[in-house]
Amino acid sequence: MTLQNYPAWNRLIGAVVEIRQNGQVVSAGVVEDAMPDSSALWIAADGVQARSMYESALNYQVWVEPQQLAGKTCYRMTSAQLYPMGPDT
């Protein structure tokens, strides 16, 4: 599967992501936390790499590979479940 730009950063806590700025990969890692309005997120520290913050206002984008969920409900994840109030909220 290919990576996709995902603007709802607040839904990616715990996910492995790639951070890009102006089309270039600048970092990758696990999302430790994110602002509720998706204006910023933090990538967890990993080894010698310190915890880092990225802001959407600075043209950072978060790319993620869609993955199948584990458990009994993994086969029924629809857009209505992902976006209960519409895809732009």
LOSEVEX-497491 format. One record per residue: residue number from 1; y negated, z negated, x of N, C-alpha, C, CB in turn. Coordinates in pm, 1 decimal, m for minus. Glycine has a CB too. Layout:
LOSEVEX-497491
node i NUM, n_c2 Y, n_c3 Z, n_c1 X, ca_c2 Y, ca_c3 Z, ca_c1 X, c_c2 Y, c_c3 Z, c_c1 X, cb_c2 Y, cb_c3 Z, cb_c1 X
...
//
This chain:
LOSEVEX-497491
node i 1, n_c2 117.0, n_c3 0.0, n_c1 83.2, ca_c2 0.0, ca_c3 0.0, ca_c1 0.0, c_c2 m124.8, c_c3 0.0, c_c1 88.7, cb_c2 1.0, cb_c3 m120.9, cb_c1 m95.2
node i 2, n_c2 m234.1, n_c3 46.1, n_c1 36.3, ca_c2 m357.4, ca_c3 51.8, ca_c1 113.4, c_c2 m451.2, c_c3 m61.5, c_c1 72.4, cb_c2 m426.4, cb_c3 187.9, cb_c1 94.9
node i 3, n_c2 m538.6, n_c3 m97.6, n_c1 163.1, ca_c2 m637.4, ca_c3 m201.7, ca_c1 135.1, c_c2 m740.9, c_c3 m150.4, c_c1 36.1, cb_c2 m706.0, cb_c3 m248.6, cb_c1 265.1
node i 4, n_c2 m794.0, n_c3 m243.1, n_c1 m43.9, ca_c2 m896.5, ca_c3 m209.0, ca_c1 m141.3, c_c2 m1013.2, c_c3 m305.6, c_c1 m128.4, cb_c2 m839.3, cb_c3 m211.3, cb_c1 m284.5
node i 5, n_c2 m1134.4, n_c3 m253.8, n_c1 m143.5, ca_c2 m1253.6, ca_c3 m337.1, ca_c1 m144.0, c_c2 m1250.1, c_c3 m422.3, c_c1 m271.1, cb_c2 m1384.6, cb_c3 m250.2, cb_c1 m136.5
node i 6, n_c2 m1267.9, n_c3 m553.5, n_c1 m256.8, ca_c2 m1259.3, ca_c3 m643.2, ca_c1 m371.4, c_c2 m1385.0, c_c3 m729.0, c_c1 m377.2, cb_c2 m1132.0, cb_c3 m732.0, cb_c1 m363.4
node i 7, n_c2 m1475.6, n_c3 m702.0, n_c1 m469.9, ca_c2 m1604.2, ca_c3 m772.3, ca_c1 m474.1, c_c2 m1599.9, c_c3 m914.2, c_c1 m531.1, cb_c2 m1699.3, cb_c3 m692.6, cb_c1 m553.8
node i 8, n_c2 m1495.2, n_c3 m951.6, n_c1 m601.3, ca_c2 m1486.4, ca_c3 m1086.2, ca_c1 m659.7, c_c2 m1427.3, c_c3 m1182.4, c_c1 m556.2, cb_c2 m1399.3, cb_c3 m1085.3, cb_c1 m790.4
node i 9, n_c2 m1507.1, n_c3 m1215.4, n_c1 m456.9, ca_c2 m1460.6, ca_c3 m1297.9, ca_c1 m345.3, c_c2 m1410.5, c_c3 m1434.0, c_c1 m391.5, cb_c2 m1571.9, cb_c3 m1316.4, cb_c1 m244.2
node i 10, n_c2 m1466.5, n_c3 m1488.2, n_c1 m496.2, ca_c2 m1427.0, ca_c3 m1620.6, ca_c1 m544.2, c_c2 m1282.4, c_c3 m1625.0, c_c1 m594.5, cb_c2 m1520.4, cb_c3 m1664.6, cb_c1 m654.7
node i 11, n_c2 m1221.0, n_c3 m1512.0, n_c1 m614.3, ca_c2 m1081.2, ca_c3 m1506.3, ca_c1 m659.7, c_c2 m983.2, c_c3 m1487.8, c_c1 m544.7, cb_c2 m1063.6, cb_c3 m1393.4, cb_c1 m759.6
node i 12, n_c2 m1033.4, n_c3 m1484.9, n_c1 m423.4, ca_c2 m948.3, ca_c3 m1454.8, ca_c1 m308.6, c_c2 m912.9, c_c3 m1576.0, c_c1 m223.6, cb_c2 m1015.1, cb_c3 m1353.7, cb_c1 m223.0
node i 13, n_c2 m944.4, n_c3 m1695.3, n_c1 m267.7, ca_c2 m913.4, ca_c3 m1814.8, ca_c1 m188.8, c_c2 m763.3, c_c3 m1821.5, c_c1 m165.0, cb_c2 m963.5, cb_c3 m1943.7, cb_c1 m260.3
node i 14, n_c2 m725.6, n_c3 m1831.8, n_c1 m38.6, ca_c2 m584.9, ca_c3 m1836.2, ca_c1 0.4, c_c2 m526.6, c_c3 m1701.1, c_c1 36.8, cb_c2 m504.9, cb_c3 m1895.2, cb_c1 m109.4
node i 15, n_c2 m599.7, n_c3 m1593.0, n_c1 12.1, ca_c2 m549.8, ca_c3 m1458.2, ca_c1 39.9, c_c2 m582.6, c_c3 m1415.5, c_c1 183.2, cb_c2 m609.4, cb_c3 m1357.8, cb_c1 m60.1
node i 16, n_c2 m498.3, n_c3 m1331.1, n_c1 238.1, ca_c2 m524.1, ca_c3 m1269.7, ca_c1 368.2, c_c2 m610.2, c_c3 m1146.6, c_c1 343.5, cb_c2 m390.1, cb_c3 m1232.5, cb_c1 443.3
node i 17, n_c2 m724.2, n_c3 m1140.7, n_c1 411.5, ca_c2 m820.4, ca_c3 m1033.1, ca_c1 388.0, c_c2 m869.3, c_c3 m974.0, c_c1 520.4, cb_c2 m939.7, cb_c3 m1084.9, cb_c1 305.4
node i 18, n_c2 m937.7, n_c3 m863.2, n_c1 506.4, ca_c2 m1004.0, ca_c3 m798.4, ca_c1 618.6, c_c2 m1152.3, c_c3 m793.4, c_c1 585.1, cb_c2 m945.4, cb_c3 m654.2, cb_c1 646.4
node i 19, n_c2 m1239.0, n_c3 m832.5, n_c1 678.2, ca_c2 m1383.5, ca_c3 m830.8, ca_c1 658.1, c_c2 m1438.4, c_c3 m706.7, c_c1 727.4, cb_c2 m1451.0, cb_c3 m961.7, cb_c1 713.1
node i 20, n_c2 m1519.1, n_c3 m629.5, n_c1 654.2, ca_c2 m1580.9, ca_c3 m509.4, ca_c1 709.7, c_c2 m1731.8, c_c3 m515.7, c_c1 689.5, cb_c2 m1522.3, cb_c3 m381.6, cb_c1 644.3
node i 21, n_c2 m1802.2, n_c3 m454.6, n_c1 784.6, ca_c2 m1946.4, ca_c3 m440.3, ca_c1 772.4, c_c2 m1982.4, c_c3 m300.6, c_c1 820.0, cb_c2 m2022.8, cb_c3 m550.3, cb_c1 854.0
node i 22, n_c2 m2050.7, n_c3 m225.9, n_c1 733.3, ca_c2 m2088.7, ca_c3 m87.6, ca_c1 763.7, c_c2 m1968.3, c_c3 m2.6, c_c1 804.3, cb_c2 m2193.0, cb_c3 m85.2, cb_c1 875.0
node i 23, n_c2 m1855.6, n_c3 m24.8, n_c1 736.9, ca_c2 m1736.5, ca_c3 55.2, ca_c1 760.5, c_c2 m1652.2, c_c3 13.4, c_c1 878.8, cb_c2 m1775.3, cb_c3 193.6, cb_c1 778.3
node i 24, n_c2 m1694.0, n_c3 m88.1, n_c1 952.4, ca_c2 m1620.7, ca_c3 m134.2, ca_c1 1070.2, c_c2 m1554.5, c_c3 m269.2, c_c1 1042.1, cb_c2 m1715.0, cb_c3 m144.9, cb_c1 1192.1
node i 25, n_c2 m1431.3, n_c3 m285.1, n_c1 1087.7, ca_c2 m1361.3, ca_c3 m412.8, ca_c1 1074.1, c_c2 m1423.1, c_c3 m512.2, c_c1 1171.7, cb_c2 m1207.6, cb_c3 m396.7, cb_c1 1100.2
node i 26, n_c2 m1466.6, n_c3 m628.0, n_c1 1120.6, ca_c2 m1526.5, ca_c3 m730.0, ca_c1 1205.6, c_c2 m1442.2, c_c3 m856.8, c_c1 1215.3, cb_c2 m1663.2, cb_c3 m764.7, cb_c1 1154.4
node i 27, n_c2 m1350.6, n_c3 m876.8, n_c1 1120.3, ca_c2 m1267.0, ca_c3 m996.1, ca_c1 1121.5, c_c2 m1152.9, c_c3 m979.1, c_c1 1022.7, cb_c2 m1349.8, cb_c3 m1122.0, cb_c1 1088.1
node i 28, n_c2 m1058.2, n_c3 m1068.1, n_c1 1032.2, ca_c2 m947.8, ca_c3 m1074.2, ca_c1 935.9, c_c2 m895.7, c_c3 m1217.0, c_c1 935.1, cb_c2 m833.3, cb_c3 m971.7, cb_c1 971.6
node i 29, n_c2 m839.6, n_c3 m1257.6, n_c1 823.9, ca_c2 m784.9, ca_c3 m1392.1, ca_c1 816.1, c_c2 m765.5, c_c3 m1436.7, c_c1 672.9, cb_c2 m874.7, cb_c3 m1489.2, cb_c1 888.1
node i 30, n_c2 m745.7, n_c3 m1566.8, n_c1 657.8, ca_c2 m720.8, ca_c3 m1627.3, ca_c1 526.8, c_c2 m852.0, c_c3 m1682.5, c_c1 472.4, cb_c2 m612.7, cb_c3 m1739.9, cb_c1 536.1
node i 31, n_c2 m881.9, n_c3 m1649.6, n_c1 346.9, ca_c2 m1002.5, ca_c3 m1701.2, ca_c1 282.5, c_c2 m981.3, c_c3 m1849.5, c_c1 253.0, cb_c2 m1035.7, cb_c3 m1621.6, cb_c1 151.1
node i 32, n_c2 m1063.8, n_c3 m1932.2, n_c1 316.7, ca_c2 m1054.2, ca_c3 m2076.8, ca_c1 298.4, c_c2 m1132.7, c_c3 m2123.1, c_c1 176.5, cb_c2 m1104.1, cb_c3 m2149.0, cb_c1 422.7
node i 33, n_c2 m1249.1, n_c3 m2062.2, n_c1 155.3, ca_c2 m1333.4, ca_c3 m2099.6, ca_c1 42.3, c_c2 m1430.1, c_c3 m1986.1, c_c1 13.5, cb_c2 m1410.0, cb_c3 m2231.8, cb_c1 70.6
node i 34, n_c2 m1487.7, n_c3 m1987.6, n_c1 m105.5, ca_c2 m1584.5, ca_c3 m1885.0, ca_c1 m145.2, c_c2 m1682.1, c_c3 m1944.3, c_c1 m245.2, cb_c2 m1513.1, cb_c3 m1760.7, cb_c1 m205.4
node i 35, n_c2 m1802.5, n_c3 m1891.2, n_c1 m244.7, ca_c2 m1902.5, ca_c3 m1934.0, ca_c1 m342.2, c_c2 m1860.2, c_c3 m1885.5, c_c1 m481.0, cb_c2 m2044.4, cb_c3 m1879.5, cb_c1 m304.8
node i 36, n_c2 m1890.4, n_c3 m1961.2, n_c1 m585.3, ca_c2 m1852.9, ca_c3 m1919.5, ca_c1 m721.1, c_c2 m1910.5, c_c3 m1784.3, c_c1 m761.7, cb_c2 m1897.7, cb_c3 m2023.4, cb_c1 m819.7
node i 37, n_c2 m2027.7, n_c3 m1748.4, n_c1 m707.3, ca_c2 m2089.0, ca_c3 m1620.1, ca_c1 m742.3, c_c2 m2051.1, c_c3 m1508.6, c_c1 m644.6, cb_c2 m2240.2, cb_c3 m1634.7, cb_c1 m746.7
node i 38, n_c2 m1955.3, n_c3 m1535.1, n_c1 m555.3, ca_c2 m1905.7, ca_c3 m1437.0, ca_c1 m457.4, c_c2 m2013.3, c_c3 m1390.6, c_c1 m359.4, cb_c2 m1849.0, cb_c3 m1316.7, cb_c1 m529.7
node i 39, n_c2 m2113.5, n_c3 m1473.6, n_c1 m335.1, ca_c2 m2219.3, ca_c3 m1437.0, ca_c1 m240.5, c_c2 m2180.6, c_c3 m1465.2, c_c1 m95.7, cb_c2 m2346.9, cb_c3 m1511.5, cb_c1 m274.1
node i 40, n_c2 m2081.0, n_c3 m1550.6, n_c1 m75.3, ca_c2 m2036.1, ca_c3 m1583.3, ca_c1 60.0, c_c2 m1892.6, c_c3 m1632.8, c_c1 54.4, cb_c2 m2128.3, cb_c3 m1689.8, cb_c1 125.4
node i 41, n_c2 m1824.4, n_c3 m1618.9, n_c1 168.0, ca_c2 m1690.9, ca_c3 m1676.6, ca_c1 180.6, c_c2 m1669.4, c_c3 m1722.7, c_c1 322.8, cb_c2 m1582.1, cb_c3 m1575.5, cb_c1 139.4
node i 42, n_c2 m1567.1, n_c3 m1806.7, n_c1 339.5, ca_c2 m1531.9, ca_c3 m1860.4, ca_c1 470.1, c_c2 m1390.0, c_c3 m1819.3, c_c1 504.2, cb_c2 m1546.6, cb_c3 m2014.1, cb_c1 473.1
node i 43, n_c2 m1373.1, n_c3 m1768.9, n_c1 625.5, ca_c2 m1240.2, ca_c3 m1738.0, ca_c1 678.2, c_c2 m1196.1, c_c3 m1859.4, c_c1 758.8, cb_c2 m1240.4, cb_c3 m1605.9, cb_c1 766.5
node i 44, n_c2 m1075.5, n_c3 m1906.7, n_c1 733.8, ca_c2 m1023.2, ca_c3 m2026.5, ca_c1 799.6, c_c2 m1010.9, c_c3 m2006.4, c_c1 949.5, cb_c2 m887.9, cb_c3 m2064.4, cb_c1 741.2
node i 45, n_c2 m1027.9, n_c3 m2116.2, n_c1 1021.7, ca_c2 m1007.3, ca_c3 m2114.5, ca_c1 1166.3, c_c2 m860.9, c_c3 m2079.1, c_c1 1193.8, cb_c2 m1045.2, cb_c3 m2252.6, cb_c1 1230.8
node i 46, n_c2 m839.5, n_c3 m2008.8, n_c1 1304.1, ca_c2 m703.7, ca_c3 m1967.7, ca_c1 1341.4, c_c2 m693.3, c_c3 m1967.7, c_c1 1493.3, cb_c2 m668.6, cb_c3 m1826.4, cb_c1 1283.0
node i 47, n_c2 m621.6, n_c3 m2064.8, n_c1 1547.4, ca_c2 m609.8, ca_c3 m2074.8, ca_c1 1692.5, c_c2 m744.9, c_c3 m2104.8, c_c1 1754.7, cb_c2 m551.6, cb_c3 m1945.8, cb_c1 1751.1
node i 48, n_c2 m789.4, n_c3 m2019.0, n_c1 1845.8, ca_c2 m918.8, ca_c3 m2038.3, ca_c1 1911.0, c_c2 m1034.2, c_c3 m1979.8, c_c1 1829.5, cb_c2 m916.8, cb_c3 m1975.6, cb_c1 2049.1
node i 49, n_c2 m1002.7, n_c3 m1905.1, n_c1 1725.6, ca_c2 m1107.6, ca_c3 m1847.6, ca_c1 1640.3, c_c2 m1159.3, c_c3 m1955.1, c_c1 1545.2, cb_c2 m1054.0, cb_c3 m1724.5, cb_c1 1560.1
node i 50, n_c2 m1289.3, n_c3 m1981.0, n_c1 1550.9, ca_c2 m1350.9, ca_c3 m2083.1, ca_c1 1466.1, c_c2 m1363.1, c_c3 m2034.3, c_c1 1322.1, cb_c2 m1489.1, cb_c3 m2121.8, cb_c1 1520.6
node i 51, n_c2 m1379.3, n_c3 m2128.2, n_c1 1230.2, ca_c2 m1407.4, ca_c3 m2095.4, ca_c1 1090.1, c_c2 m1534.8, c_c3 m2011.8, c_c1 1086.8, cb_c2 m1421.9, cb_c3 m2225.4, cb_c1 1001.6
node i 52, n_c2 m1537.0, n_c3 m1908.0, n_c1 1005.6, ca_c2 m1654.6, ca_c3 m1821.5, ca_c1 1001.4, c_c2 m1694.3, c_c3 m1790.3, c_c1 857.2, cb_c2 m1627.9, cb_c3 m1691.4, cb_c1 1078.4
node i 53, n_c2 m1825.7, n_c3 m1769.1, n_c1 838.4, ca_c2 m1880.3, ca_c3 m1741.0, ca_c1 706.1, c_c2 m1935.2, c_c3 m1598.3, c_c1 703.2, cb_c2 m1991.2, cb_c3 m1843.6, cb_c1 669.1
node i 54, n_c2 m1916.7, n_c3 m1532.3, n_c1 588.6, ca_c2 m1966.6, ca_c3 m1396.0, ca_c1 569.1, c_c2 m2040.5, c_c3 m1391.5, c_c1 436.6, cb_c2 m1850.3, cb_c3 m1290.9, cb_c1 572.3
node i 55, n_c2 m2155.8, n_c3 m1323.4, n_c1 435.9, ca_c2 m2240.1, ca_c3 m1315.2, ca_c1 316.9, c_c2 m2246.7, c_c3 m1171.3, c_c1 266.3, cb_c2 m2381.7, cb_c3 m1368.0, cb_c1 346.9
node i 56, n_c2 m2235.3, n_c3 m1154.6, n_c1 135.7, ca_c2 m2242.7, ca_c3 m1020.5, ca_c1 77.3, c_c2 m2381.2, c_c3 m959.1, c_c1 97.6, cb_c2 m2208.8, cb_c3 m1025.5, cb_c1 m72.6
node i 57, n_c2 m2486.0, n_c3 m1041.2, n_c1 105.6, ca_c2 m2622.2, ca_c3 m990.7, ca_c1 124.9, c_c2 m2640.1, c_c3 m923.7, c_c1 261.4, cb_c2 m2722.5, cb_c3 m1104.7, cb_c1 110.1
node i 58, n_c2 m2549.8, n_c3 m950.6, n_c1 355.0, ca_c2 m2555.7, ca_c3 m890.3, ca_c1 487.8, c_c2 m2461.8, c_c3 m769.8, c_c1 499.2, cb_c2 m2520.6, cb_c3 m994.4, cb_c1 594.3
node i 59, n_c2 m2427.0, n_c3 m714.2, n_c1 385.4, ca_c2 m2343.2, ca_c3 m593.3, ca_c1 376.1, c_c2 m2198.7, c_c3 m613.5, c_c1 420.8, cb_c2 m2404.1, cb_c3 m484.0, cb_c1 458.3
node i 60, n_c2 m2148.6, n_c3 m736.3, n_c1 413.4, ca_c2 m2007.1, ca_c3 m757.0, ca_c1 440.1, c_c2 m1928.4, c_c3 m719.3, c_c1 315.3, cb_c2 m1978.4, cb_c3 m904.4, cb_c1 482.2
node i 61, n_c2 m1811.5, n_c3 m665.8, n_c1 337.7, ca_c2 m1717.9, ca_c3 m634.0, ca_c1 229.2, c_c2 m1584.8, c_c3 m700.3, c_c1 260.7, cb_c2 m1700.5, cb_c3 m478.7, cb_c1 211.4
node i 62, n_c2 m1511.9, n_c3 m735.1, n_c1 156.7, ca_c2 m1380.7, ca_c3 m796.4, ca_c1 173.8, c_c2 m1276.7, c_c3 m699.8, c_c1 119.9, cb_c2 m1372.0, cb_c3 m934.8, cb_c1 101.6
node i 63, n_c2 m1182.4, n_c3 m664.7, n_c1 205.9, ca_c2 m1076.0, ca_c3 m572.1, ca_c1 170.7, c_c2 m944.4, c_c3 m648.4, c_c1 168.5, cb_c2 m1069.9, cb_c3 m452.5, cb_c1 270.2
node i 64, n_c2 m864.9, n_c3 m621.2, n_c1 68.7, ca_c2 m739.0, ca_c3 m692.8, ca_c1 50.0, c_c2 m631.4, c_c3 m594.6, c_c1 6.7, cb_c2 m754.5, cb_c3 m806.7, cb_c1 m54.1
node i 65, n_c2 m509.3, n_c3 m624.5, n_c1 44.6, ca_c2 m395.7, ca_c3 m542.9, ca_c1 1.8, c_c2 m337.7, c_c3 m603.8, c_c1 m124.4, cb_c2 m287.2, cb_c3 m532.7, cb_c1 113.6
node i 66, n_c2 m335.7, n_c3 m530.1, n_c1 m234.6, ca_c2 m274.4, ca_c3 m582.8, ca_c1 m357.2, c_c2 m128.7, c_c3 m618.0, c_c1 m330.7, cb_c2 m285.1, cb_c3 m480.3, cb_c1 m473.3
node i 67, n_c2 m88.2, n_c3 m734.7, n_c1 m379.2, ca_c2 48.0, ca_c3 m781.2, ca_c1 m357.3, c_c2 107.9, c_c3 m830.0, c_c1 m487.5, cb_c2 51.4, cb_c3 m892.2, cb_c1 m251.9
node i 68, n_c2 237.4, n_c3 m819.1, n_c1 m495.8, ca_c2 308.1, ca_c3 m868.7, ca_c1 m613.3, c_c2 310.0, c_c3 m1020.7, c_c1 m607.7, cb_c2 453.0, cb_c3 m811.0, cb_c1 m620.9
node i 69, n_c2 285.1, n_c3 m1084.8, n_c1 m720.1, ca_c2 286.9, ca_c3 m1229.2, ca_c1 m727.8, c_c2 429.3, c_c3 m1280.4, c_c1 m735.9, cb_c2 206.4, cb_c3 m1277.2, cb_c1 m847.2
node i 70, n_c2 450.0, n_c3 m1400.9, n_c1 m688.5, ca_c2 581.8, ca_c3 m1463.9, ca_c1 m698.4, c_c2 593.6, c_c3 m1534.9, c_c1 m833.0, cb_c2 604.9, cb_c3 m1564.0, cb_c1 m581.2
node i 71, n_c2 714.7, n_c3 m1558.3, n_c1 m876.3, ca_c2 737.0, ca_c3 m1635.4, ca_c1 m998.5, c_c2 772.4, c_c3 m1549.6, c_c1 m1118.5, cb_c2 615.7, cb_c3 m1716.0, cb_c1 m1030.0
node i 72, n_c2 789.3, n_c3 m1616.0, n_c1 m1231.9, ca_c2 836.0, ca_c3 m1550.7, ca_c1 m1353.4, c_c2 735.4, c_c3 m1451.8, c_c1 m1412.0, cb_c2 869.2, cb_c3 m1654.2, cb_c1 m1456.0
node i 73, n_c2 607.9, n_c3 m1472.8, n_c1 m1392.1, ca_c2 506.9, ca_c3 m1386.1, ca_c1 m1454.2, c_c2 458.9, c_c3 m1274.6, c_c1 m1362.0, cb_c2 388.5, cb_c3 m1468.7, cb_c1 m1498.0
node i 74, n_c2 523.4, n_c3 m1255.2, n_c1 m1248.6, ca_c2 473.1, ca_c3 m1160.6, ca_c1 m1149.0, c_c2 472.1, c_c3 m1015.9, c_c1 m1198.2, cb_c2 556.3, cb_c3 m1170.1, cb_c1 m1023.9
node i 75, n_c2 553.4, n_c3 m979.9, n_c1 m1294.9, ca_c2 561.0, ca_c3 m841.0, ca_c1 m1338.0, c_c2 459.9, c_c3 m805.4, c_c1 m1446.2, cb_c2 698.6, cb_c3 m811.5, cb_c1 m1387.4
node i 76, n_c2 385.6, n_c3 m901.7, n_c1 m1497.9, ca_c2 295.0, ca_c3 m877.2, ca_c1 m1609.3, c_c2 149.1, c_c3 m906.5, c_c1 m1579.0, cb_c2 337.2, cb_c3 m958.3, cb_c1 m1725.3
node i 77, n_c2 104.1, n_c3 m883.1, n_c1 m1457.1, ca_c2 m37.4, ca_c3 m905.5, ca_c1 m1425.1, c_c2 m114.5, c_c3 m780.2, c_c1 m1463.6, cb_c2 m57.7, cb_c3 m939.9, cb_c1 m1272.7
node i 78, n_c2 m186.9, n_c3 m788.1, n_c1 m1571.9, ca_c2 m264.0, ca_c3 m674.2, ca_c1 m1621.8, c_c2 m411.1, c_c3 m694.6, c_c1 m1592.1, cb_c2 m242.1, cb_c3 m654.7, cb_c1 m1772.9
node i 79, n_c2 m488.9, n_c3 m592.0, n_c1 m1609.3, ca_c2 m632.7, ca_c3 m604.7, ca_c1 m1585.8, c_c2 m694.2, c_c3 m707.6, c_c1 m1680.3, cb_c2 m702.3, cb_c3 m468.6, cb_c1 m1603.0
node i 80, n_c2 m640.7, n_c3 m722.6, n_c1 m1799.2, ca_c2 m693.5, ca_c3 m822.6, ca_c1 m1893.0, c_c2 m671.6, c_c3 m964.1, c_c1 m1839.8, cb_c2 m627.1, cb_c3 m807.3, cb_c1 m2031.3
node i 81, n_c2 m563.3, n_c3 m986.5, n_c1 m1766.6, ca_c2 m538.9, ca_c3 m1117.5, ca_c1 m1708.2, c_c2 m624.4, c_c3 m1139.2, c_c1 m1584.3, cb_c2 m391.7, cb_c3 m1133.5, cb_c1 m1673.6
node i 82, n_c2 m646.6, n_c3 m1033.5, n_c1 m1506.9, ca_c2 m729.7, ca_c3 m1043.9, ca_c1 m1387.3, c_c2 m876.5, c_c3 m1057.3, c_c1 m1422.8, cb_c2 m709.1, cb_c3 m923.2, cb_c1 m1297.8
node i 83, n_c2 m919.2, n_c3 m988.6, n_c1 m1527.3, ca_c2 m1059.8, ca_c3 m986.0, ca_c1 m1568.2, c_c2 m1071.2, c_c3 m1026.1, c_c1 m1714.7, cb_c2 m1121.7, cb_c3 m845.5, cb_c1 m1545.1
node i 84, n_c2 m1055.0, n_c3 m1154.5, n_c1 m1747.4, ca_c2 m1057.1, ca_c3 m1196.0, ca_c1 m1887.4, c_c2 m1189.9, c_c3 m1169.3, c_c1 m1958.4, cb_c2 m1025.4, cb_c3 m1341.5, cb_c1 m1896.1
node i 85, n_c2 m1299.1, n_c3 m1160.1, n_c1 m1881.8, ca_c2 m1429.3, ca_c3 m1135.3, ca_c1 m1943.4, c_c2 m1483.1, c_c3 m998.1, c_c1 m1906.8, cb_c2 m1528.8, cb_c3 m1242.4, cb_c1 m1901.8
node i 86, n_c2 m1399.1, n_c3 m910.9, n_c1 m1857.2, ca_c2 m1442.4, ca_c3 m777.6, ca_c1 m1814.4, c_c2 m1448.6, c_c3 m769.7, c_c1 m1662.9, cb_c2 m1579.4, cb_c3 m742.8, cb_c1 m1874.7
node i 87, n_c2 m1433.3, n_c3 m651.7, n_c1 m1603.8, ca_c2 m1425.5, ca_c3 m637.2, ca_c1 m1458.3, c_c2 m1556.4, c_c3 m664.9, c_c1 m1384.4, cb_c2 m1380.1, cb_c3 m499.5, cb_c1 m1425.3
node i 88, n_c2 m1668.6, n_c3 m671.1, n_c1 m1452.8, ca_c2 m1796.4, ca_c3 m692.1, ca_c1 m1384.0, c_c2 m1843.6, c_c3 m836.2, c_c1 m1387.8, cb_c2 m1901.6, cb_c3 m604.4, cb_c1 m1444.4
node i 89, n_c2 m1758.2, n_c3 m929.3, n_c1 m1432.1, ca_c2 m1801.1, ca_c3 m1068.8, ca_c1 m1438.1, c_c2 m1743.1, c_c3 m1148.6, c_c1 m1326.8, cb_c2 m1763.5, cb_c3 m1130.7, cb_c1 m1568.8
//
